[in-house]
Amino acid sequence: MADVAVQLAPERVETVHSWSLSHRVAFRFASCYWLLYAMPDSGRVSIFSAFPGGEFVFQPYAKFWQAIVPWVAIHIFGVRGQAATYFPTGSGDTTLAYIQNLLFIVIAAAATFIWTILDRRRRDYRALHGWVRLLVRYTLAFTLFSYGFAKVFPLQFQPARFARLVEPYGEFSPMGVLWSFMGASTAYTIFAGAAEVTGGLLLLFRRTTTLGAMVSFGVLLNVALLNYCYDVPVKLYSTNLVLMALFLLAPDFRRLANVLVLNRPAPAAAIAEPQFQNRKLRIAALAFCVLFVGYNLYDNISGGWQMYRESYLTPQRPPLYGLYDVESGPPGWRKLYVSFGQALGVRTADDKLLTFPTQYSKDAVLLNKQDRMTYSRPDADHVILQGTLNGAPANIRLRKIDPNQFRLLNRGFHWINELPFNR
């Protein structure tokens, strides 16, 4: 195939080859797939919805998928019941999520086939690759900001709450184990978030994109493996994020292999990114980019700080907040804890968990919307609940427990350990 000369800079011309057929087909498929995947959808970060008012503008697009995916699930795959409907779950690995991702692949493959037939004479897509690369790296960067700042301000993983402290380890789910061990070290959580944010920041600039993709790949591969190995329902999303990082690294695979593996020199990369020839357009594009990225960073940082302040610095706690031993009360009650204003939890002698919805008023709490119990504090260490429970008179005496008595919270950090403290 004929070679073409591409002007990279006024003082430098690099000879580049036409793309092979497999290269062109792979690029066409990747372009179609990443465009579909970057569009706004529930549970995913999109640069399009990052614009002010973007979510409103793309509502019809989201509703289209919410209509077509259940139809495909029911009529093609025979899915029935709750799995065939959209409902809030907190999971990104639902049946409909997998079907939608499969539709992305099918649509991208069909579009690639048509594109290949209609545009079979074109020998490369260097200009379009620059735009697709821009879309992928900003989508990945904004996603890393979203997850990273949720750890820099330790909100995603928090220290063990009262319910966890009195729950037998064998009852933890694998995901619960992951959330608990991450939350046990605020410093490590912040470090993990800083690594994600660093990868995102490097992806914002053309000259550091390869380094940012390398950092992001390492970080995201670890996240994906944690999701797979601890059964966290974000496997599908994290896998796509890893593939985004690989897509950004793909043009540099040979150069990286030469430098890192084969100990050979590698030529400078031809940075294929959209560039405007008109000076005013360049200035306008730069100003837009600064404002757009700045707005997103401000939104992540200010939102994270506000939630951190509300969760850690000035938390709104219910009147009975705390962990207690049940000194007297209903048979079998062993521990009682209150972390939030909406519920009260009880651990029984046989390690069963009882939960009571709560509503507070002055000096009283309403359990299950029917049982009213007044509370009093005869001293700093005790709480007495009096009233009715399940319609019967009840008198419960509680003794407050200092959470710092648990090893998980009081062990701390030690430079020197004569023996391992593995309990």
C-alpha positions in Angstrom: 0.0 0.0 0.0 1.1 3.5 -0.6 2.7 5.6 2.1 1.5 9.1 2.9 3.4 12.0 4.5 1.7 13.6 7.5 2.8 17.0 8.8 3.3 16.7 12.6 5.1 20.0 13.2 6.6 22.7 11.1 10.1 21.2 11.5 9.2 17.6 11.3 7.6 15.2 8.8 7.0 11.6 9.6 6.2 8.9 7.1 3.2 6.8 8.1 1.7 3.7 6.5 -1.8 3.1 5.4 -3.8 1.0 7.9 -4.3 -2.7 7.3 -7.9 -3.9 6.6 -8.0 -5.5 10.1 -6.8 -2.3 11.6 -9.5 -0.3 9.8 -12.3 -2.7 10.7 -11.2 -2.9 14.4 -11.2 0.9 14.5 -14.7 1.2 13.0 -16.1 -1.3 15.5 -14.3 0.5 18.4 -15.6 3.9 17.3 -19.2 2.7 17.1 -19.0 0.9 20.4 -17.4 3.6 22.4 -19.8 6.2 21.0 -22.7 4.1 22.2 -21.1 3.4 25.6 -20.2 7.0 26.2 -23.8 8.2 25.8 -25.7 9.1 29.1 -27.2 6.1 31.0 -28.1 5.3 34.6 -25.1 4.1 36.6 -22.4 5.4 34.1 -20.5 8.6 33.9 -20.9 10.4 30.6 -19.3 13.6 29.4 -22.5 14.5 27.6 -24.5 14.5 30.9 -21.6 16.4 32.5 -22.7 19.6 30.6 -25.2 21.7 32.6 -28.6 20.5 31.6 -27.1 17.5 29.8 -29.2 14.9 31.6 -32.4 16.7 30.7 -31.4 17.0 27.0 -30.6 13.2 26.8 -33.7 12.0 28.7 -35.4 10.9 25.4 -32.3 8.8 24.5 -32.3 7.2 28.0 -36.0 6.4 27.7 -35.5 4.8 24.3 -33.1 2.3 25.8 -35.4 1.7 28.8 -38.1 0.8 26.4 -36.1 -1.3 23.9 -34.0 -3.3 26.3 -36.9 -4.9 28.3 -38.6 -5.7 25.0 -35.5 -7.6 23.8 -35.2 -9.3 27.2 -38.8 -10.5 27.1 -39.3 -11.3 23.4 -35.8 -12.6 22.4 -34.3 -14.0 25.6 -37.5 -15.0 27.3 -36.7 -13.1 30.5 -39.6 -12.9 32.9 -40.5 -11.1 36.2 -38.5 -8.5 38.0 -35.3 -9.2 35.9 -37.2 -7.8 32.8 -38.0 -4.5 34.4 -36.0 -1.4 35.4 -36.0 -0.7 39.1 -33.4 0.8 41.5 -31.0 -1.9 42.6 -27.6 -0.3 43.1 -26.3 -3.1 40.8 -24.6 -2.5 37.5 -24.7 -6.2 36.6 -28.4 -6.7 36.1 -29.9 -8.9 33.4 -31.0 -5.7 31.5 -27.5 -4.2 31.8 -25.9 -7.3 30.2 -28.5 -7.3 27.4 -28.0 -3.6 26.7 -24.2 -4.1 26.5 -24.9 -7.0 24.1 -27.0 -4.7 22.0 -24.2 -2.2 21.9 -21.9 -4.9 20.5 -24.5 -6.1 17.9 -25.2 -2.5 16.8 -21.5 -1.7 16.6 -20.9 -4.8 14.6 -23.7 -4.1 12.2 -22.6 -0.5 11.8 -19.0 -1.7 11.2 -20.2 -4.0 8.4 -22.1 -1.2 6.6 -19.3 1.3 7.2 -16.8 -1.1 5.7 -18.8 -1.6 2.6 -19.6 2.1 2.0 -16.1 3.4 2.9 -13.9 0.5 1.7 -11.5 2.7 -0.2 -10.3 4.9 2.7 -6.9 3.9 3.9 -6.8 5.3 7.4 -8.8 7.2 10.0 -6.2 9.3 11.7 -8.3 12.4 12.0 -11.4 10.5 13.3 -9.2 8.5 15.6 -8.2 11.8 17.3 -11.8 12.6 18.0 -12.7 9.1 19.2 -9.6 9.1 21.4 -10.7 12.5 22.8 -14.1 11.1 23.6 -12.7 8.0 25.3 -10.1 9.7 27.4 -12.4 12.4 28.7 -15.1 9.8 29.5 -12.5 7.7 31.3 -11.1 10.7 33.1 -14.4 11.9 34.3 -15.3 8.4 35.5 -12.0 8.2 37.5 -12.8 11.6 39.0 -16.2 10.4 40.1 -14.9 7.3 41.8 -11.6 8.8 42.9 -13.0 11.8 44.8 -15.5 9.5 46.5 -12.4 7.9 48.1 -10.2 11.0 48.5 -13.1 12.2 50.6 -13.7 8.8 52.2 -17.3 8.3 51.4 -17.5 5.1 49.4 -15.7 3.1 52.1 -16.2 4.2 55.7 -15.1 2.8 59.0 -17.2 -0.1 60.2 -20.6 0.9 61.6 -22.1 -0.6 64.7 -24.0 -3.3 62.8 -20.7 -4.6 61.4 -18.9 -4.5 64.7 -21.3 -7.0 66.3 -21.9 -9.1 63.2 -20.2 -12.5 63.0 -17.5 -12.6 60.3 -19.1 -15.6 58.7 -22.2 -13.7 57.9 -20.3 -11.1 55.8 -20.8 -11.4 52.1 -17.7 -11.2 50.0 -18.7 -7.6 49.0 -19.2 -6.8 52.7 -15.7 -8.1 53.4 -14.2 -5.8 50.7 -16.2 -2.8 52.0 -15.1 -3.5 55.5 -11.4 -4.0 54.9 -11.3 -0.9 52.7 -13.1 1.1 55.3 -10.8 -0.1 58.1 -8.0 2.1 56.7 -9.0 5.6 55.8 -5.4 6.3 54.7 -5.4 3.5 52.2 -8.8 4.5 50.9 -7.6 8.0 50.3 -4.5 6.6 48.5 -6.6 4.5 46.2 -8.7 7.5 45.4 -5.7 9.7 44.7 -4.4 7.0 42.3 -7.6 7.1 40.4 -7.7 10.9 40.3 -4.1 11.0 39.2 -4.9 8.8 36.2 -7.8 11.0 35.3 -5.7 14.2 35.5 -3.1 12.7 33.2 -5.7 11.7 30.7 -6.8 15.4 30.3 -3.6 16.3 28.4 -2.5 15.0 25.0 1.2 14.6 25.9 0.4 12.7 29.1 -2.4 10.5 27.8 -0.2 7.4 27.4 1.1 7.7 31.0 -2.4 8.4 32.2 -3.7 5.3 30.3 -0.9 3.2 31.9 -1.8 4.5 35.4 -5.5 4.1 34.7 -5.1 0.6 33.4 -3.2 -0.5 36.5 -5.7 1.1 38.9 -8.8 -0.1 37.0 -7.5 -3.7 36.5 -7.1 -3.9 40.3 -10.7 -2.5 40.7 -12.1 -5.0 38.2 -10.3 -7.9 39.8 -11.7 -6.9 43.2 -15.2 -6.7 41.7 -14.8 -10.2 40.2 -13.2 -11.8 43.2 -15.4 -10.2 45.8 -18.7 -10.5 43.8 -19.2 -6.7 43.6 -21.9 -6.0 41.0 -19.9 -3.6 38.9 -18.1 -6.2 36.9 -19.5 -5.2 33.5 -18.7 -1.5 34.0 -15.2 -1.9 35.4 -14.4 -4.3 32.5 -15.4 -1.7 30.0 -13.3 0.9 31.8 -10.3 -1.4 31.6 -10.9 -1.8 27.9 -11.1 2.0 27.5 -7.6 2.3 29.0 -6.3 -0.4 26.7 -7.9 1.4 23.7 -5.9 4.5 24.6 -2.7 2.5 25.0 -3.2 0.5 21.8 -1.3 2.9 19.5 1.7 2.8 21.8 1.9 -1.0 22.4 4.9 -1.5 20.0 6.7 1.5 21.4 6.2 0.5 25.0 7.3 -3.1 24.2 10.5 -1.7 22.6 11.3 0.4 25.6 10.1 -1.7 28.5 10.6 -5.3 27.2 13.0 -5.4 24.3 15.4 -2.6 25.5 15.2 -0.9 22.1 14.9 2.7 21.2 11.4 4.0 20.3 10.5 6.9 18.0 8.5 9.8 19.4 4.7 9.3 19.1 2.7 11.1 16.5 0.1 12.7 18.8 -3.2 12.2 16.9 -5.6 14.6 18.5 -8.0 17.2 17.0 -6.3 20.5 16.3 -7.9 23.6 14.8 -5.9 25.5 12.2 -7.8 28.8 12.9 -6.3 30.6 15.9 -9.6 31.9 17.1 -11.1 28.4 17.1 -8.1 27.1 19.0 -8.5 29.8 21.7 -12.3 29.1 21.9 -11.7 25.3 22.1 -9.1 25.8 24.9 -11.4 28.1 26.8 -14.2 25.7 26.5 -12.0 22.8 27.6 -10.8 24.7 30.7 -14.3 25.7 31.7 -15.8 22.3 31.1 -13.1 20.4 32.9 -12.9 23.0 35.7 -16.7 22.8 36.2 -16.5 19.0 36.5 -13.6 19.1 38.9 -15.3 21.8 41.0 -18.5 19.7 41.0 -16.7 16.6 42.2 -14.5 18.4 44.8 -17.2 20.6 46.3 -19.8 17.8 46.3 -17.3 15.4 48.0 -16.3 18.0 50.6 -19.9 18.8 51.4 -20.8 15.1 51.9 -17.6 14.6 53.9 -18.4 17.5 56.1 -21.9 16.2 56.7 -20.8 12.6 57.3 -17.7 13.2 59.5 -17.4 16.8 60.7 -21.0 17.8 61.5 -23.0 14.6 61.3 -26.7 14.7 62.1 -27.2 11.8 64.5 -30.4 10.4 66.0 -30.9 10.9 69.8 -30.2 7.2 70.6 -27.1 7.0 68.4 -24.7 4.5 69.8 -23.9 0.8 70.4 -25.4 -0.8 73.6 -25.4 -4.0 75.6 -28.9 -5.0 76.6 -28.8 -5.5 80.3 -32.5 -6.3 80.6 -35.4 -6.4 78.2 -37.0 -8.8 75.7 -35.6 -12.4 76.0 -32.7 -13.1 73.7 -31.7 -9.4 73.0 -28.0 -9.1 73.3 -26.8 -5.9 71.5 -28.7 -2.9 70.3 -27.4 -0.3 67.9 -28.6 3.0 66.3 -26.5 4.4 63.4 -29.3 6.3 61.5 -32.5 8.0 62.4 -34.6 5.6 60.2 -33.9 2.3 62.0 -32.8 0.6 65.1 -31.0 -2.8 65.0 -30.8 -5.7 67.5 -28.5 -8.7 67.7 -30.0 -11.6 69.5 -28.2 -14.3 71.6 -28.4 -16.7 68.6 -27.0 -14.0 66.3 -30.2 -13.2 64.5 -30.7 -9.6 63.3 -33.8 -7.7 64.1 -34.6 -4.3 62.5 -37.2 -1.8 63.6 -38.1 1.3 61.6 -38.0 4.4 63.8 -39.4 7.8 64.0 -38.3 10.2 66.8 -40.2 12.8 68.7 -39.3 14.7 71.9 -38.1 12.1 74.5 -39.7 9.2 72.5 -39.2 6.9 69.6 -41.9 5.2 67.5 -41.0 1.6 66.5 -42.7 -0.1 63.5 -45.0 2.9 63.3 -47.0 1.6 66.2 -45.0 1.1 69.4 -44.1 4.2 71.3 -41.2 4.1 73.8 -39.9 7.0 75.9 -36.2 7.1 76.5 -34.3 8.5 79.5 -30.6 8.6 80.6 -30.2 7.9 84.3 -26.4 8.4 83.9 -23.9 8.9 81.1 -23.6 5.1 80.4 -27.2 4.0 80.4 -30.4 4.4 78.5 -33.8 3.2 79.5 -36.6 2.6 77.0 -40.2 2.3 78.4 -43.4 1.8 76.5 -44.8 -1.0 74.3 -43.1 -3.5 72.0 -45.3 -5.5 69.6 -48.3 -4.2 71.5 -47.0 -5.5 74.9 -45.5 -3.4 77.8 -41.7 -3.3 77.7 -38.9 -1.9 79.8 -35.4 -2.1 78.3 -32.2 -1.1 80.1 -29.2 -0.4 77.9 -25.5 0.1 78.7 -23.5 2.1 76.2 -20.4 0.5 74.6 -17.4 2.5 73.6 -16.7 1.4 70.0 -13.0 1.9 70.5 -12.9 -1.2 72.6 -13.0 -3.2 69.3 -9.5 -4.2 68.0 -10.5 -3.2 64.5 -10.8 0.4 65.6 -8.2 0.6 68.4 -5.2 -1.4 67.0 -3.8 1.6 65.1 -0.5 1.8 63.2 2.8 0.4 64.5 6.3 0.9 62.9 7.7 -1.9 65.0 6.1 -5.2 65.7 8.2 -7.9 67.4 5.5 -10.4 66.5 2.6 -10.4 64.0 -0.6 -9.2 65.5 -2.9 -11.3 63.4 -6.1 -12.0 65.4 
